């Protein structure tokens, strides 16, 4: 079963092909995947910073001469474009872990992510039994307005049949995405309808939300999830936080777990809302860029809120700017595990063929002067960071974490914070041992939970429709062992070996993930996160911290 069959609102949910991370409901967000796809702290404001110098006697262009010589003289024919791209990648990977090259075909999806929207029809689909199935439509989006519904099977696009073994997510995306305002004609089979239905969908702008969830946990504590820092993130964050404030939010739980970063200015604007005027948010330093300090330019609207920041080993870059600044100014209590430690600033240079390189030009420093970047170099296995933290015990025991005095810093309020790479939380929460289950991760990564939930909901729509809203569904719908057993049967059909004793241990997690996926399909990401958080140990600890905020702070938190 192809794990690429689910495509959220058409675009493939991948970053650049060289570096990437996975989706919200998957259980493992390991550092190896983070190296692959995080939006690594990109500052795209100054494209004139990077310039290619013309060849001179002092600066001979040996690389061009070498490639031309190979092309003219090599024993076999070569692909010059591929040779050049390989050479560029080789040069960059020897500089630091986060300077990288992006091929032209990868740039479009990257730009869409940074922009926070794309042009399409607004459906989430999966390829099931060689058919394109509509999982859900974007509320008030083009497909929804045209009349498409969850459960529809699209059999034709522009009168071309698209079902069959040759159908894949990439082909479906190319057929459905297109210029804003253009029309696409689709034919669908709908359960309960005897004949196919024809629809004309006018493509429009589809948001790629970076703040998928925000809700009140109780009368005074609010929760907000930020998945990335794109061009729309600050606006999304401010709008959702204002809604929470109107509902009585006095303490805000800001969840940055698994957030690989993005645009620095968006992170800085978010931090500014929690600070008084004229406070340092982040500093950058580089040999050619000099020192630059970003400071708050106004009194933040949410500076009276108590803030609890959730981070983990996959929170990186812009996430670390937010967590570090709020921690350094005694504005938050940080909960979780030490963040990734990505504190290198990239500037982008777009090349003539629409490819681009992102070159590290500076380092990030928190307001107390802590360097966010963890060590790297020839003697350090940078890409195996998660395993090293696991072996050292850092992810499972607070007693395994030690810092020399040189890495200790003091906040204005007198709290001790730590340098050395990443942001160390004030309150440590060990990684739940359930996440080390190979069976749980194998089932989750396979896409089987998604496929099972779609089939179940498709067969029980009348039964499910009795729930008035997500509140009633979350409180009353129970996933039975018979449902888990049906999922396990699908796993076994896909040649996944199921150990019965391990299955018993992960049964509660499988039930939670089934219910969360169903909540998302029926309602939205908010419903999904509400279900997932019920068994989330990090979240439970953060909620405890929220209730006893001053006790955990140990000092009056500055506002």
Residue pairs with C-beta under 8 A, 6 or more apart in sequence:
1 446
1 447
1 448
1 451
1 494
2 127
2 168
2 169
2 447
3 445
3 446
3 447
4 12
4 168
4 169
4 170
5 126
5 127
5 128
5 168
5 169
5 447
6 124
6 125
6 126
6 135
6 169
6 447
6 450
7 13
7 124
7 125
7 126
7 169
7 172
7 173
8 23
8 124
9 118
9 120
9 122
9 123
9 124
9 138
9 206
9 208
10 118
10 120
10 121
10 123
10 125
10 172
10 173
10 176
10 177
10 206
11 109
11 112
11 118
11 120
11 173
11 177
11 208
12 109
12 169
12 170
12 173
13 23
14 20
14 37
14 109
15 21
15 36
15 37
15 38
15 39
15 109
15 110
15 113
16 37
16 100
16 102
16 106
16 110
17 103
17 106
18 36
18 89
18 100
18 101
18 102
19 35
19 36
19 37
19 38
19 40
19 100
20 33
20 36
20 37
20 38
21 29
21 33
21 34
21 36
21 37
21 38
21 258
21 260
21 314
22 28
22 29
22 33
22 445
24 212
24 227
24 258
24 525
24 528
24 529
25 444
25 449
25 513
25 516
25 517
25 520
25 528
25 532
26 441
26 444
26 445
27 435
27 440
27 441
27 444
27 509
27 513
28 435
28 441
28 444
28 445
29 257
29 258
29 312
29 314
30 314
30 386
31 313
31 314
31 340
31 383
31 385
31 386
31 389
32 383
32 384
32 386
33 314
34 260
34 314
34 316
34 340
35 97
35 382
35 383
37 260
38 260
38 261
38 316
38 317
38 340
38 342
39 113
39 114
39 228
39 229
39 230
39 260
39 261
39 262
39 263
39 317
39 318
40 98
40 260
40 261
40 316
40 317
40 342
40 344
40 346
40 358
41 98
41 261
41 262
41 264
41 316
41 317
41 318
41 321
41 342
41 343
41 344
41 345
41 346
41 364
42 114
42 262
42 263
42 264
42 346
42 347
42 348
42 358
43 263
43 264
43 265
43 345
43 346
43 347
44 114
44 263
44 347
44 348
45 265
46 347
47 347
47 348
47 349
47 350
49 289
49 347
49 361
50 347
50 348
50 349
50 357
50 359
53 59
55 61
55 64
63 87
67 80
67 83
67 84
67 87
70 78
70 83
71 78
71 80
71 83
85 101
85 103
85 355
88 101
88 357
89 100
89 101
92 99
92 100
92 101
92 357
92 359
93 99
93 100
95 359
95 360
96 344
96 360
96 376
97 344
97 376
97 382
97 383
98 342
98 344
98 346
98 358
98 360
99 344
99 346
99 357
99 358
99 359
99 360
100 357
100 358
101 355
101 356
101 357
102 110
102 355
102 356
102 357
102 358
103 355
104 353
104 354
104 355
107 350
107 354
107 355
107 356
112 118
112 208
113 208
113 228
113 230
114 230
114 231
114 262
114 263
115 208
115 230
115 231
115 232
116 207
116 208
116 209
116 210
116 230
116 231
116 232
116 233
117 205
117 206
117 207
117 208
117 232
118 177
118 205
118 206
118 208
119 177
119 178
119 179
119 180
119 203
119 204
119 205
119 206
120 142
120 176
120 177
120 178
120 203
120 204
120 206
121 141
121 142
121 143
121 146
121 176
121 177
121 184
121 201
121 203
121 206
122 137
122 138
122 141
122 142
122 143
122 144
122 204
122 206
123 134
123 135
123 136
123 137
123 138
123 141
123 143
123 148
123 176
124 134
124 135
124 136
124 137
124 138
125 132
125 133
125 134
125 135
125 154
125 172
126 133
126 135
126 447
126 450
126 451
126 454
127 133
127 167
127 168
127 169
127 172
128 451
128 454
128 455
130 163
130 164
130 165
130 167
131 153
131 154
131 155
131 163
131 167
132 153
132 154
132 155
132 162
132 163
132 167
132 172
133 151
133 152
133 153
133 154
133 454
134 143
134 148
134 149
134 150
134 151
134 152
134 153
134 154
134 188
135 150
135 450
135 454
135 521
136 150
136 520
136 521
137 143
137 144
137 148
137 149
137 150
138 144
138 206
138 207
139 524
141 204
141 206
142 201
142 202
142 203
142 204
142 206
143 199
143 201
146 199
146 200
146 201
146 202
147 197
147 199
148 186
148 188
148 199
148 201
149 190
150 457
150 521
151 190
151 191
151 457
151 458
151 461
152 188
152 189
152 190
152 197
153 188
153 189
153 190
154 162
154 186
154 187
154 188
155 161
155 162
155 163
155 187
155 188
155 189
155 196
156 162
156 186
156 187
156 196
157 175
157 176
157 184
157 185
157 186
157 187
158 175
158 184
158 185
159 185
159 187
160 175
162 171
162 172
162 175
175 184
176 184
177 203
178 184
178 203
179 203
180 203
180 204
180 205
181 202
181 203
181 204
182 202
182 203
183 200
183 201
183 202
183 203
184 200
184 201
184 203
185 198
185 199
185 200
185 201
186 198
186 199
186 201
187 196
187 197
187 198
187 199
188 196
188 197
188 199
189 196
189 197
190 197
191 458
191 461
207 232
208 230
209 227
209 236
209 525
210 226
210 227
210 228
210 229
210 230
210 232
210 233
210 236
210 262
211 224
211 225
211 226
211 227
211 233
211 236
211 237
211 240
212 225
212 227
212 525
212 526
212 529
213 223
213 224
213 225
213 525
213 526
213 528
213 529
213 530
214 222
214 223
214 224
214 225
214 240
214 241
214 243
214 244
214 526
215 222
215 223
215 244
215 526
215 529
215 530
216 222
216 223
216 244
216 247
216 248
216 249
217 223
217 253
217 543
219 248
220 248
220 249
220 250
220 251
221 249
221 250
221 251
221 252
221 253
221 543
221 546
221 547
222 241
222 244
222 245
222 247
222 249
222 251
222 252
222 253
223 252
223 253
223 255
223 529
223 533
224 237
224 240
224 241
224 244
224 252
224 253
224 254
224 255
225 255
225 529
226 233
226 237
226 254
226 255
226 256
226 259
226 270
226 319
227 258
227 259
228 259
228 260
228 261
228 262
229 259
229 261
229 262
229 263
229 264
229 266
229 267
229 318
229 319
230 262
230 263
230 266
231 263
231 266
233 262
233 263
233 266
233 270
234 266
234 269
234 270
237 270
238 273
238 301
241 249
241 252
241 273
241 302
242 301
244 252
245 302
245 305
249 305
250 305
250 306
251 305
251 306
251 307
251 308
251 546
251 549
252 302
252 305
252 306
252 307
252 308
253 308
253 310
253 539
253 542
253 543
253 546
254 307
254 308
254 309
254 310
254 322
254 332
255 310
255 539
256 309
256 310
256 311
256 315
256 319
256 322
256 323
257 310
257 311
257 312
257 314
257 315
257 336
257 538
258 312
258 314
258 315
259 314
259 315
259 316
259 318
259 319
260 314
260 315
260 316
260 317
260 319
260 340
260 342
261 267
261 316
261 317
261 318
261 319
261 320
261 342
262 317
262 318
263 318
264 282
264 294
264 318
264 321
264 345
266 318
267 282
267 318
267 319
267 321
267 322
268 281
268 282
268 294
268 321
270 322
271 281
271 282
271 296
271 321
271 322
271 325
271 326
272 281
272 296
272 297
272 298
272 300
273 300
273 301
273 302
273 303
274 300
274 302
274 303
274 305
274 307
274 326
274 331
274 332
275 281
275 296
275 300
275 303
275 325
275 329
275 331
276 296
276 299
276 300
276 303
276 559
277 296
277 297
277 298
277 299
278 295
278 296
278 297
279 295
279 296
279 329
279 367
280 293
280 294
280 295
280 325
280 367
281 294
281 295
281 296
281 321
281 325
281 367
282 293
282 294
282 321
282 324
282 325
282 364
282 365
282 366
282 367
283 291
283 292
283 293
283 294
283 364
283 365
283 366
283 367
283 369
284 291
284 292
284 345
284 362
284 363
284 364
284 365
285 291
285 292
285 362
285 363
285 365
286 345
286 361
286 362
286 363
288 361
289 345
289 361
289 362
292 362
303 331
303 559
304 559
306 546
306 549
306 557
307 326
307 331
307 332
307 333
308 332
308 333
308 334
308 335
308 542
308 545
308 546
308 549
309 322
309 323
309 326
309 327
309 332
309 333
309 334
309 335
310 334
310 335
310 336
310 538
310 539
310 542
311 319
311 320
311 323
311 334
311 335
311 336
311 337
311 338
311 339
311 423
311 425
312 336
312 337
312 339
312 431
312 538
313 337
313 338
313 339
313 340
313 385
313 386
313 389
313 395
313 431
314 340
315 323
315 336
315 339
315 340
315 423
316 339
316 340
316 341
316 342
317 340
317 342
317 343
317 364
317 372
319 339
320 339
320 340
320 341
320 342
320 343
320 364
320 372
320 422
320 423
321 364
321 366
321 372
323 332
323 334
323 339
323 423
324 366
324 367
324 370
324 372
324 423
325 331
325 366
325 367
326 332
326 334
327 334
327 366
327 411
327 417
327 423
327 426
328 366
328 367
328 368
328 370
328 409
328 411
328 417
329 367
329 411
329 412
329 558
330 411
330 412
330 413
330 415
330 553
330 555
330 557
330 558
331 557
331 558
331 559
332 557
333 426
333 427
333 545
333 549
333 552
333 553
333 557
334 423
334 424
334 425
334 426
334 427
335 425
335 426
335 427
335 429
335 538
335 541
335 542
335 545
336 425
336 427
336 428
336 429
336 538
336 542
337 394
337 395
337 425
337 428
337 429
337 430
337 431
338 389
338 394
338 401
338 422
338 423
338 424
338 425
339 422
339 423
340 374
340 385
340 422
341 372
341 373
341 374
341 385
341 421
341 422
342 372
342 373
342 374
343 363
343 364
343 365
343 371
343 372
343 373
343 374
343 421
344 360
344 362
344 363
344 364
344 373
345 360
345 361
345 362
345 363
345 364
346 358
346 359
346 360
346 361
347 358
347 359
347 361
348 356
348 357
348 358
349 356
349 357
349 358
349 359
350 356
351 357
363 371
363 372
363 373
364 371
364 372
364 373
365 371
365 372
366 372
366 417
366 423
368 409
368 410
368 411
368 417
369 409
369 419
370 409
370 417
370 418
370 419
371 419
371 421
372 421
372 422
372 423
373 421
374 385
374 420
374 421
374 422
375 421
376 382
381 388
386 395
389 395
390 396
392 400
393 399
393 400
394 400
394 401
395 430
395 431
396 430
396 431
396 433
397 430
398 428
398 430
401 424
401 428
403 418
403 420
403 424
407 418
407 419
407 420
408 416
408 417
408 418
408 419
409 416
409 417
409 418
409 419
410 416
410 417
411 417
412 558
413 555
413 556
413 557
413 558
414 555
415 426
415 553
415 554
415 555
417 424
418 424
426 552
427 541
427 545
427 552
429 537
429 538
429 541
430 537
432 537
434 440
434 505
434 506
434 509
435 441
437 502
437 505
437 506
437 509
439 496
439 498
439 499
439 502
439 503
439 506
440 506
440 509
440 510
442 491
442 496
443 449
443 487
443 491
443 496
443 510
444 513
446 491
446 494
446 496
448 487
448 490
448 491
448 494
449 487
449 510
449 513
449 514
449 517
450 517
451 490
452 483
452 486
452 487
452 490
452 514
453 514
453 517
453 518
453 521
454 521
456 483
456 486
456 518
457 464
457 518
457 521
457 522
464 473
464 522
467 473
467 476
467 477
467 522
469 523
470 519
470 522
470 523
470 524
470 526
470 527
470 530
473 518
473 519
473 522
473 523
473 527
474 515
474 519
474 527
474 530
474 531
477 515
477 518
479 511
479 512
479 514
479 515
481 507
483 511
483 514
484 507
484 510
484 511
484 514
487 510
487 514
488 498
488 503
491 498
492 498
508 535
509 535
512 531
512 532
512 534
512 535
513 532
515 531
516 528
516 529
516 531
516 532
517 528
519 527
519 528
519 530
519 531
520 527
520 528
533 539
545 552
549 557
550 556
550 557
